[in-house]
Amino acid sequence: MPTPDQELKARYKVNGGKVRVSVIIGDAQLGRSRVYLDGTRIHDSTNLWKALVGSGVEGSLLVVRTVISDVNRHTNRVTATYVLEGGTTDEQWELSSEVDQDGEDAYFRAQFELR
């Protein structure tokens, strides 16, 4: 995957629960994501979805790589919202960027230390 246009690094307190991750692609664009846990790919999907990361994942590194294709002719803005659930609290983070012209892709990388 090319160098990310936007990167996020965050910590998430797991607290022994079943952790789930969601990626919501905004701005009426299309996107696809791959989810890695400690370097092993555990999920692939497009647009809106929720995936089980698992329980007993304290100390793991969760990485989500997202490619968003600008298909909305009314804006070149691309946005991904990353949601983690099942820990101490549910949390969300947003990454956004703007591509130069219609049809281009933006690359995001979100990295979460699961504590």
C-alpha positions, 0 to 999 in steps of 0.5 A: 500500500502506498504511503498513507495520506493520513495516519492515526496512532491511539491507545484503546483500553480493552478491559478484557472485553470482546473488541470490535472495530468498525470503519465508516466511509463518509462523504458519499465515497467508496472505501475498503479496509484491511484489519491486522492484529499483530501483523496478521490480517484478520478482516477485509471489507468495503464501506460500512461494517463491524468486525470482531477483533476478539477477546484477550487482545490486551498488549496487541497492536491493531492496524486498519488500512483504508483506501477511499476512492473519490466517486462523489463528483460534488466533493473531493473530501474523503473521510473515514471514522474508526470506531472501537467497541467492547473495551472500557468505553466505546471510542471513535476517531476520524481521519479526513483528506482531500484528493486533487481530482475526481477518481483519485484514491486516498490512503489512511492508516489507523494504529491502535495499541490495545491495553 
